Amino acid sequence: MLGLMIIDVQQAMFGGPQPFHGDTVVARIADLLGRARAARTPVFFVQHDGGPGDPFDKNGPGFAFHPALAPQPGEPITVKRRNSGLYETDLDATLKAAGIDALVICGMQTEYCVDATVRSAFDRFYRVTVVADAHTTFDSELLPAATIIAHTQHIWNGRFARLKTADEIVFG
C-alpha cells in the first residue's frame, strides 16, 4: 500500500533565508496532500525537534508545520531528533501497522532530512518515489540549492528511489 510522507516543512524553514522555490514547493506539497487525502491514501508527517534553543525546538514557534500543510486529526506525526525520520522513532512500526510498503516522499531539506529518510526507507525495503519538484533546500557556502537538489536526485534516481514530478504522482 502507498503512503505519502511529508518531511520537516516547518515554520523554522521560513524564518530566515528562504528555501529555493520555497513557496512553489509548499504549493506542490499542499496539492499532493489534498490529492492523497481525497484518494484516502495514508499521509505521514515527519517533524524535527532540534532541542532547547534550536530554531526547531518543540517548544518554539519554528517547530510548527507550515500552515498550508497542517496535519488533520488522525494523521500520524513522527517527531525525530536526527536527520532520518526512521532513526530511533516509531515511524517504521507506524508504516508497517498501516500496511505501507511504498512511499511518496517530499519535504525539506533535500540533502539532509529528505536524503537520510529516503536512504533509510530504501534500507528497510520500502519502494520509494521522491517527488522531484516537491523537495527543496537552501544555498550552501559551496553550492547553490539548485545544484544540491540536482546532485542529490542524481544519486537517488535508480539507486535509492525513483523520481516523479508532482503531476506524475497518482494516488488511489
Secondary structure as GFF3:
##gff-version 3
##sequence-region A 1 172
A	DSSP	beta_strand	2	7	.	.	.	ID=ss1
A	DSSP	three_ten_helix	11	14	.	.	.	ID=ss2
A	DSSP	alpha_helix	22	38	.	.	.	ID=ss3
A	DSSP	beta_strand	43	48	.	.	.	ID=ss4
A	DSSP	three_ten_helix	61	63	.	.	.	ID=ss5
A	DSSP	three_ten_helix	67	69	.	.	.	ID=ss6
A	DSSP	beta_strand	77	80	.	.	.	ID=ss7
A	DSSP	alpha_helix	91	97	.	.	.	ID=ss8
A	DSSP	beta_strand	102	108	.	.	.	ID=ss9
A	DSSP	pi_helix	110	114	.	.	.	ID=ss10
A	DSSP	alpha_helix	115	123	.	.	.	ID=ss11
A	DSSP	beta_strand	127	136	.	.	.	ID=ss12
A	DSSP	alpha_helix	145	156	.	.	.	ID=ss13
A	DSSP	beta_strand	162	164	.	.	.	ID=ss14
A	DSSP	three_ten_helix	166	168	.	.	.	ID=ss15
###
